[in-house]
């Protein structure tokens, strides 16, 4: 094969791979030349906006707007998930009642399709005094609506919180 043919072949392979990748990265509607399907209201950036200065009234207004009807929230040290927008919002309100100065700062985040990850540092004053906890939220967000949130942290404040809500998994 000549050098010219080799270069042409590499360009063809590259163009084909680039086109295939572009098709895979688009939503199904946009791959067919239609407008992209609108996604729901939840974006990864919203996580930080919510937890840097949480507010009970915003929680009560926002959760029903961003949650799937069958949303499940898995909290550290608890035995069962909270289910549905009302129970999900109530668990957040319970957290803000338990730790009124609770704040969480997003440190890193990643998105892979409908799955979002946020590594965070939370601060506040619990029943044993000030704390700083590290954790990760893994959210499943199909079409921009939260279907599931798995909250992971081994900080003792979450065992205290699980006791507070009457659902402690401890031994």
Secondary structure in CASP SS format (residue, H / E / C, confidence):
PFRMAT SS
TARGET T0000
AUTHOR 0000-0000-0000
METHOD secondary structure of the structure
MODEL  1
X C 1.00
X C 1.00
X H 1.00
X H 1.00
X H 1.00
X H 1.00
X H 1.00
X H 1.00
X H 1.00
X H 1.00
X H 1.00
X H 1.00
X H 1.00
X H 1.00
X H 1.00
X H 1.00
X H 1.00
X H 1.00
X H 1.00
X H 1.00
X H 1.00
X H 1.00
X H 1.00
X H 1.00
X H 1.00
X C 1.00
X C 1.00
X H 1.00
X H 1.00
X H 1.00
X H 1.00
X C 1.00
X C 1.00
X C 1.00
X C 1.00
X C 1.00
X C 1.00
X C 1.00
X C 1.00
X C 1.00
X C 1.00
X C 1.00
X C 1.00
X H 1.00
X H 1.00
X H 1.00
X H 1.00
X H 1.00
X H 1.00
X H 1.00
X H 1.00
X C 1.00
X C 1.00
X C 1.00
X C 1.00
X H 1.00
X H 1.00
X H 1.00
X H 1.00
X H 1.00
X H 1.00
X H 1.00
X H 1.00
X H 1.00
X H 1.00
X H 1.00
X E 1.00
X E 1.00
X E 1.00
X E 1.00
X E 1.00
X E 1.00
X E 1.00
X E 1.00
X C 1.00
X C 1.00
X C 1.00
X E 1.00
X C 1.00
X C 1.00
X C 1.00
X E 1.00
X E 1.00
X H 1.00
X H 1.00
X H 1.00
X H 1.00
X H 1.00
X H 1.00
X H 1.00
X H 1.00
X H 1.00
X H 1.00
X H 1.00
X H 1.00
X H 1.00
X H 1.00
X H 1.00
X C 1.00
X C 1.00
X C 1.00
X C 1.00
X E 1.00
X E 1.00
X E 1.00
X E 1.00
X E 1.00
X E 1.00
X E 1.00
X E 1.00
X E 1.00
X E 1.00
X C 1.00
X C 1.00
X E 1.00
X E 1.00
X E 1.00
X E 1.00
X E 1.00
X E 1.00
X E 1.00
X E 1.00
X E 1.00
X E 1.00
X E 1.00
X E 1.00
X C 1.00
X C 1.00
X E 1.00
X E 1.00
X E 1.00
X E 1.00
X E 1.00
X E 1.00
X E 1.00
X E 1.00
X E 1.00
X E 1.00
X E 1.00
X E 1.00
X C 1.00
X H 1.00
X H 1.00
X H 1.00
X C 1.00
X E 1.00
X E 1.00
X E 1.00
X E 1.00
X E 1.00
X E 1.00
X E 1.00
X C 1.00
X C 1.00
X C 1.00
X H 1.00
X H 1.00
X H 1.00
X H 1.00
X H 1.00
X H 1.00
X H 1.00
X H 1.00
X H 1.00
X C 1.00
X C 1.00
X C 1.00
X E 1.00
X C 1.00
X C 1.00
X C 1.00
END
